[in-house]
């Protein structure tokens, strides 16, 4: 993941509500899976494993975010555990073809959460974060200074 992409995710997270953060987490996990494939194709086993661990951390965050007041969370927990198992098997075997199924599952779940996010009008999870408009950061604490955002 490039530093620019990390900065973009960070900016999006600061203005996202709970559902939006879940969608972003899926995007990040899928990005790490893609990066692991690229590393494997280049023969860089260690980098591949690092990216797979990063993807697992994202899925673990999705697990931690589950609200078990809803029955659906139990099913999602099982799916996330299955995805983790698949990714870990690939990390040990280095058979990158084993990522097809977890990647497919994460893409479908991401798509579902994107639908939910469209109707979620709850406020951002982070209050007091700076707002970004056209590459400029406006301080949310009432100060008048304006800082340019490096991309």
DAPE-V179518 format. One record per helix or strand. SS is the DSSP state (A for helix, B for strand). FROM is the first residue (numbers start at 1). TO is the last residue. If there is no record, write none. Layout:
BEGIN
{{SS | FROM | TO} {SS | FROM | TO}}
END
This chain:
BEGIN
{{A | 3 | 14} {A | 18 | 41} {A | 45 | 64} {A | 72 | 93} {A | 96 | 119} {B | 131 | 133} {B | 136 | 138} {B | 146 | 148}}
END
